[in-house]
Amino acid sequence: MTATNVLEALRNSHFFSGCSDEHLKQLTEICRLVDFPARTTMFEEYEPARDVYVIVNGEISLAICEPEESCKQIAVVQAGDLVGWSPLVGRTRLYDTARTQTPVQALAFDGDELMEFCAANPLFGFQFMHRVACTLAERLGGTRLQLLEMSGVHLPEFPMESD
């Protein structure tokens, strides 16, 4: 893919909305556009955490596979979503498996290079990491709901102190 295609994908991604064109142009130097066919594995649990992806189009199932023959879907992500965020928070291994449900096109970043770019461009870095934090908060919220469903809504009650 050409740098023009990558730049257009960055400009059209809602994950990067509001970022300056200058930063987006600079990102093309550390970003590549990748394609995955439907029903393929992008990455697996426990693999080294290297690449970070922003989905351009398509749908991905995130799952926990323990043991390997028993995978449980924990989320479905689609265009504009971030996957493979582990290197952005200092994790050296991935903690889930990403499998495409449809053909997927994604922007792929080397996690170390992306962190260096954020450090060298603090305004962009703040905005980017804020979006990463929002993604993590959304995933944690989804996990919380799944845990409530699994344990039932009849959790033990306890008195709360009033203010």
Beta strands, then each sheet from edge to edge (+ up, - down):
strand 1: 31-36
strand 2: 41-43
strand 3: 51-57
strand 4: 59-65
strand 5: 71-78
strand 6: 82-83
strand 7: 97-100
strand 8: 104-110
sheet 1: 1+ 8- 3+ 6-
sheet 2: 2+ 7- 4+ 5-
end
